[in-house]
Amino acid sequence: MEKFRFGHANNSDSPQHNLPLEETKVRLSVDEIRGQLSITKPIFDTVLKMLNDGDTTDIEYIATYQKNLINWMNAIKITEGTMKRGNEEVFNEVERRLFLISEIIERNIPNLTNSSK
């Protein structure tokens, strides 16, 4: 099964770099998904705040991130099993972020359609 993860433009494996998204097809374990959630948390929180404030500049980031979250959720369900030891916590965080994104997108739909005109 192919999943996506965030790449690092500087090819560093260091989690301190929050750089633009690169779509790369890889097989992720639950531990790798946990790592990606940790790495992307600061920028995710920032973009959510911007969207909450009505700034839709980074809506493409959120759309791509949403796809990644869906892939990660499916990876945990299909390849690992949701209730395996430690998986439930990661699964719940993925689900929580998907819910937050959905809420904000739903609230901002009028803004999004007006900004595309």
Summary of the structure (lengths in Angstrom):
residues: 117
radius of gyration: 14.7
end to end distance: 37.6
largest distance: 48.1
contacts: 300
relative contact order: 0.15
helix: 63%
strand: 5%
